[in-house]
Amino acid sequence: MILQLQDYLFIKKLIILIFKSLSLKKQPLLILVICFILGIYFQDKAALSRTSVYPIAGSCVLISLSILFHSYFLYKIKPYLSGLLFFGLGIVLHGFNADIPVKNSVSSNQEVIFKISKKLNSTRKYKKYEAVINMESGYYNSVLYLPRNADELNFEHYYKAEAYVSQLKSPSYDFQFDYAKYLRRKGVYYQVYLSDEIFSVRRNDLTFGEKISQKRLEVLQNIDRTKISAKSKAFLKGLILADRTEIDEDTIQDFNRSGLMHFLTISGTHIVVIFGIFYFLFIQILPLSFRKSAIVLSLFFIWVFAGFIGFGNSVLRSCIMLTVYFIYTLLQRKPDLLHALSLSAFIILISDTHQIFDIGFQLSFIAVLGIFWLNQPILKYFPKQDHYFKRLLFNAVSISISAQLATLPLALLYFHQFSFISVIANFFIVPFSEIIIVFSFIMTAIIALGVNISVFNIIYDAIIQKLLGIIHWLADFEMLFFESIPMNGMEVLIAFNIIYWLRFAILRLNFNNSMRLMMAVFLFFIVRSAFNIIEYRRTEVSVSYFYENKVLLINNGGAVCFWINEHSKKDKIVQYIIKPYIASRRIHTFEIRIFPEHAQKVVYQGKIYDIN
């Protein structure tokens, strides 16, 4: 893929803007990490070959050596050389970390030998796993589809089964989610549909990481055997052990519609609360003079916990930031949130540059930046926090509002939906989230130890059932839920510009700050109107595919007609074809029609379209 001129100019302007708007002396690490990220994006767009990356690597070495020399001229340009160095490092690391296309195209029935490496979210029809499979051409990471009624797989066995193996392919149309590309960034190239008959043999070569994963799996199985409702079990596993694989689609939809999906994701709140549990226990056990030792031990166990649940992006980011914060505290230096955030981003991206394209990674870091940028200004508008409960309540709400505002542009870009009820939902649910996390963590610890306390089970089940009932009630306010909201990358950048100026308007609502904010909003609507006009003039006819179903779409200047077969899965077609198309093309009017029963081809404007 050749880097387009506008992409190059955009990256160039963005680098200049960063150096003008931020001081390298005040936030050196943040600026360098941003340059590093821009280098990754440049390489991803330009797709430079490894041969072309070598000269850039050599240039990085020369720049590094030049920075070491002390001269007046180099001192003046050292900030720019440092930014250029990290930009080049981003290109080099992502160039060597690029996925290697699989040459052989496989689509056949064959016998496969495999071991699982990760459990994925189940569907109504299949259990899903990420696994390493052994085929004739070598070992490949793949997604396994196991019939829902089959026994669970584990890390302690090798498996052999008859399977249908196919290579993942990108969709034909730009409005569809590129699941194949998403998996290729994770090094996954095949999908494998297993038969019911699976043979297994016990392994004797488990790695340390696989042993930890197996122990986690055993804790999850212990939770399954607990006498609480299925929804409470799934909620407990998702909240503490980062396992959302068995949460049913209706519950996920309720959390999405109510804007509380972050509650199910292990994030900074969870890590801080669990750190607090460990710290509370250690200060009760250790003498008063060992307070620093209590902090160190709590940090150690937080990292043990993070390793146990799999080092997800938000978990790793939270652990690094918490560790850096307390290192500053132990060294009696003022903690710096942006330094901690930048350091955690840099560590994660050095290990895997593809993480920058992960939606969870982006939302996680943008949320923290939003809290840094907006929380204190918003908090000033709340009543005086002269009591612990008030501080807890108002801080929870202001942090939630800050994170929601900051992540809204990206959420609209990726999910194209927003619910106004989320503000109310976060106001009521978030302040009590710490209590739920503490109770859930204690429940998990008790279950992991093999202890069964019936009273705890009954109380926990009742609380979670009530909580899920409230969330379902909030999610039912459909008039406050909007979906298929169009948003593109340019609009996201301008929306972030609005959030940038919003802070100054909140801190001091004067004429200058108000005008800057209004101009940013005005620019957003101008750009949005321009994209709307372009899409309203689009006309196209195409046949889209969803497995065995075909959809004929006819777009006539913003009004679209979708033709589907009588026996097609309408709800799935609406979810994976119609809604993404509406959001992508900014459609304001559409209808769904059914083909005549025996129709096989359609003639439209002199062209023949096969719909059979």
Residue pairs with C-beta under 8 A, 6 or more apart in sequence:
1 45
1 46
1 47
2 46
2 47
3 42
3 45
3 46
3 47
4 45
7 45
11 38
11 41
11 42
14 38
15 35
15 38
15 83
15 87
18 31
18 34
18 35
18 83
19 31
19 79
19 80
19 83
22 30
22 31
24 31
24 79
24 82
24 83
27 338
27 339
27 342
28 82
29 338
29 339
29 342
29 343
29 346
30 338
30 339
30 341
30 342
31 83
32 82
32 83
32 86
32 342
32 346
33 86
33 342
33 345
33 346
33 349
35 83
35 84
35 86
35 87
35 90
36 86
36 87
36 89
36 90
36 346
36 349
37 90
37 345
37 349
37 356
38 87
38 90
39 86
39 87
39 88
39 89
39 90
39 91
39 92
39 94
40 90
40 91
40 93
40 94
40 349
40 353
40 356
41 90
41 356
42 87
42 90
42 91
43 53
43 90
43 91
43 94
43 95
43 98
44 94
44 357
47 98
48 56
48 91
48 95
50 95
50 96
52 95
53 91
53 92
53 95
53 96
56 88
56 91
56 92
56 95
57 88
57 92
59 88
60 85
60 88
60 89
60 92
63 81
63 84
63 85
63 88
64 85
66 74
66 81
67 74
67 78
67 81
67 82
67 85
74 81
90 353
93 349
93 350
93 353
94 353
94 354
97 352
97 353
97 354
99 184
99 185
99 187
99 354
102 140
102 167
102 189
102 190
104 137
105 167
106 135
106 165
106 166
106 167
106 190
107 165
107 166
107 167
108 164
108 165
109 162
109 163
109 164
109 165
110 135
110 162
110 163
110 165
111 160
111 161
111 162
111 163
112 133
112 134
112 135
112 160
112 161
112 163
112 165
112 192
113 133
113 134
113 158
113 159
113 160
114 131
114 132
114 133
114 134
114 142
114 144
114 158
114 159
114 160
114 192
115 131
115 132
115 155
115 157
115 158
115 159
115 203
116 129
116 130
116 131
116 144
116 153
116 154
116 155
116 159
117 129
117 130
117 131
117 132
117 141
118 129
118 130
118 213
118 310
119 128
119 129
119 130
119 217
119 243
119 245
120 128
120 129
120 130
120 143
120 245
121 128
121 244
121 245
121 247
122 128
122 148
122 245
122 246
123 148
124 148
124 249
125 147
125 148
126 145
126 146
126 147
126 148
127 145
127 146
127 147
127 148
127 150
127 152
127 153
128 143
128 144
128 145
128 146
128 245
129 143
129 144
129 146
129 153
130 141
130 142
130 143
130 144
130 186
130 188
131 141
131 142
131 143
131 144
131 192
132 139
132 140
132 141
132 142
133 139
133 140
133 142
133 144
133 165
133 190
133 192
135 165
140 189
140 190
141 186
141 187
141 188
141 189
141 190
142 165
142 188
142 189
142 190
142 191
142 192
143 168
143 183
143 188
143 190
143 191
143 192
144 153
144 191
144 192
144 194
145 191
145 192
145 193
145 194
146 153
146 194
146 198
147 194
147 196
150 194
150 196
150 198
152 221
153 159
153 198
154 214
154 217
155 203
155 206
155 210
155 211
155 213
155 214
155 217
156 202
156 203
156 206
156 214
157 200
157 201
157 202
157 203
158 200
158 201
158 203
159 198
159 199
159 200
160 198
160 199
160 200
160 201
161 194
161 195
161 197
161 198
161 199
162 194
162 195
162 197
163 192
163 193
163 194
163 195
164 192
164 193
165 190
165 191
165 192
166 190
166 191
167 189
167 190
168 179
168 180
168 183
168 184
168 188
168 189
168 190
168 191
169 180
170 178
170 180
170 181
171 177
171 178
171 179
171 180
172 544
172 545
173 542
173 544
174 584
175 580
175 581
175 583
175 584
175 585
176 544
176 576
176 577
176 580
177 576
177 580
183 189
185 354
185 357
185 358
186 354
206 214
212 307
212 308
213 310
215 308
216 241
216 243
216 308
216 309
216 310
219 241
219 444
219 447
219 448
220 237
220 241
220 243
222 447
222 448
222 450
223 233
223 236
223 237
223 241
223 444
223 447
224 233
226 233
226 447
226 452
226 457
227 452
227 454
227 457
228 236
228 457
228 460
228 461
228 464
229 461
229 464
229 465
230 246
231 248
231 251
231 464
231 465
231 468
232 460
232 461
232 464
232 465
233 246
234 244
234 246
234 247
234 248
234 251
235 247
235 251
235 264
235 440
235 464
235 468
236 440
236 443
236 444
236 460
236 464
237 243
237 244
237 245
237 246
238 244
238 247
238 264
239 263
239 264
239 266
239 270
239 436
239 437
239 440
240 266
240 270
240 309
240 437
240 440
240 441
240 443
240 444
241 309
241 444
242 266
242 309
242 310
242 312
242 315
244 252
244 264
247 264
251 468
252 261
253 475
254 468
254 471
254 472
254 474
254 475
255 261
255 263
255 264
255 471
255 475
256 415
256 417
256 475
257 419
257 421
257 474
257 475
257 481
258 419
258 421
258 422
258 425
258 471
258 474
258 475
259 404
259 418
259 419
259 421
259 422
259 423
259 425
259 426
260 422
260 425
260 426
260 429
260 471
262 367
262 403
263 429
263 430
263 433
265 314
265 360
266 309
266 312
266 314
266 315
266 318
267 314
267 315
267 318
267 364
267 367
268 314
268 317
268 318
268 321
268 322
268 368
269 433
269 434
269 437
270 318
270 437
271 302
271 306
271 315
271 318
271 319
271 322
272 318
272 322
273 434
273 437
273 438
273 441
274 302
274 305
274 437
274 441
275 298
275 299
275 302
275 322
277 438
277 441
278 297
278 298
278 301
278 302
279 294
279 295
279 298
282 293
282 294
282 297
282 298
283 291
283 294
286 293
286 294
292 330
295 326
295 329
295 330
296 330
299 322
299 323
299 326
302 319
302 322
303 319
303 323
306 315
306 316
306 319
309 315
312 360
313 348
313 355
313 358
313 360
313 361
313 364
314 360
314 364
316 344
316 347
316 348
317 341
317 344
317 345
317 348
317 361
317 364
317 365
317 368
320 340
320 343
320 344
320 347
320 348
321 337
321 340
321 341
321 344
321 368
324 335
324 339
324 340
324 343
324 344
325 335
325 337
325 340
328 334
328 335
328 336
329 335
337 368
337 372
338 372
341 365
341 368
341 369
341 372
345 365
348 355
348 361
349 355
349 356
355 361
356 362
359 410
359 414
362 410
363 407
363 410
363 411
366 406
366 407
366 410
367 403
367 406
367 407
368 403
369 406
370 402
370 403
370 404
370 405
370 406
370 407
370 499
371 399
371 402
371 403
371 406
373 402
373 406
373 499
373 500
373 503
374 401
374 402
374 405
374 406
374 499
374 502
374 503
374 506
375 395
375 398
375 399
375 402
377 503
377 506
377 507
378 398
378 401
378 402
378 506
379 385
379 394
379 395
379 398
380 506
380 507
381 506
382 394
382 397
382 398
383 390
383 394
384 390
385 391
385 394
385 395
392 431
392 434
393 431
396 430
396 431
396 433
396 434
397 426
397 427
397 430
397 431
399 430
400 426
400 427
400 430
401 423
401 426
404 422
404 423
404 426
405 499
405 502
406 499
408 418
408 495
409 487
409 491
409 492
409 495
409 496
409 499
410 492
411 417
411 418
412 418
412 485
412 487
412 492
413 487
413 488
413 489
413 491
413 492
416 483
416 484
416 485
416 486
416 487
416 579
416 580
416 583
417 481
417 482
417 483
417 484
417 485
418 481
418 482
418 485
419 475
419 477
419 480
419 481
419 482
420 480
420 481
421 474
421 475
421 477
421 480
421 481
424 474
425 471
425 474
428 470
429 467
429 470
429 471
436 463
436 464
436 467
439 460
439 463
440 460
443 456
443 460
446 453
446 456
475 481
483 579
484 579
484 582
484 583
484 587
485 583
486 531
486 532
486 535
486 583
486 584
486 586
487 583
488 531
490 527
490 531
491 524
491 527
491 528
491 531
494 520
494 523
494 524
494 527
495 524
497 520
497 523
498 517
498 520
498 521
498 524
500 520
501 513
501 516
501 517
501 520
502 517
504 513
504 516
504 517
505 513
505 514
505 516
505 517
507 513
531 586
532 586
535 558
535 585
535 586
535 587
536 557
536 558
536 586
536 588
537 557
538 555
538 557
538 558
538 585
539 555
539 556
539 557
540 553
540 555
541 552
541 553
541 554
541 555
541 604
541 605
541 607
541 609
542 552
542 553
543 550
543 551
543 552
543 553
543 609
543 610
543 611
544 550
544 551
544 553
544 577
544 581
545 551
546 568
546 569
546 572
546 573
546 576
546 577
549 564
549 565
549 568
549 569
549 572
549 573
550 564
550 565
550 610
550 611
550 612
551 562
551 563
551 564
551 568
551 573
551 577
551 578
552 562
552 563
552 564
552 595
552 602
552 609
552 611
553 560
553 561
553 562
553 563
553 577
553 581
554 560
554 561
554 563
554 604
555 585
555 587
558 585
558 586
558 587
558 588
558 589
559 587
559 588
559 589
559 590
560 581
560 582
560 585
560 587
560 589
560 590
560 591
561 590
561 591
561 592
561 593
562 573
562 577
562 578
562 590
562 591
562 592
562 593
563 593
563 594
563 595
563 602
563 611
564 570
564 573
564 592
564 593
564 594
564 595
565 594
565 595
565 611
566 594
566 595
566 597
570 592
574 592
578 590
578 592
581 587
582 590
595 602
595 611
599 611
600 610
600 611
600 612
601 608
601 609
601 610
601 611
601 612
602 608
602 609
602 611
603 609
